Amino acid sequence: MKISLKNIYVSYQNSNTITKWVLFDATITVKSNEFLCIFGPTGSGKTTLLNVISGLIKPRAGNVSFLPNKIPKIGYVFQEHRLFPWLNVFNNVSVVMDKYPRNRIELTKQLINDYLAIFGLNNKKDSYPRQLSGGECQRVSIVRALVNNPDILLLDEPFIHLDEDTSQKLREKIRVLIEQRSLTTVFVTHNPYEAVFLADRIIVISEKNMGIEKEIIIKINKADRKLSYASFIHLKSTAKYTSMLLKSLKPNILGTVSRSVLV
């Protein structure tokens, strides 16, 4: 599914009723089946963009559209797991499932169990969030986002609260699953290495510009794409892209907008 955001304006008011613009005339297109990364510092509007796409925030002006022209089914993984504490793992996942006829209930249960197994949670389905580690809770939230076969997957720094070993394993697993399912994905991060590891294209946004500052198309051969995260981040080609991203975090002149396509 293709996503189009055109001339998006979003602002907030602080306690002194002073208006702060977060996005100002932002225009972004996400191609069907593309893995797009939104990269930038804290406070630059990354999460706001995801919330505009999902419909959680209505922009003050601008247009959000999808192609095909229908209401998309969206899977959203937040920074926090947001599991219901009174439901066990299986039921936390099943709440997002479409209602199926009685003769498909068993198939639905099997689908949930299959996804839990993929993420190493098959022996945790009767556990409650309080009985899980932080990494396990986040894996449940990822399963919940994927299990209902979404048209669009939104990932808001889903590894930010996890240890690096757990993060590496989840990055690798998510990359494979998204490739297999050809999902349109928008991923938010300020980690340049995971951005290059996962994305087809990276859009850099800045707080000063309140919108797009730079676009980087990732061109890495298929063999390197299949490497583990630990091996991938040491490639020369990876270093070239991460260097560009790190430089983009330095202060820029207000209003400067550039486009870079790296080969």
Secondary structure by P-SEA (a helix, b strand, c coil): cbbbbcbbbbbccccccbbbbcccbbbbbbcccccccccccccccaaaaaaaaaccccccbbbbbbccccccbbbbbcccccccccccaaaaaacccccccccaaaaaaaaaaaaaaaaccccccccccccccaaaaaaaaaaaaccccccbbbbccccccccaaaaaaaaaaaaaaaaaaccbbbbbcccaaaaaacccbbbbbbcccccccbbbbbbbccccccccaaaaaacaaaaaaaaaaaaaacccccccccccccc
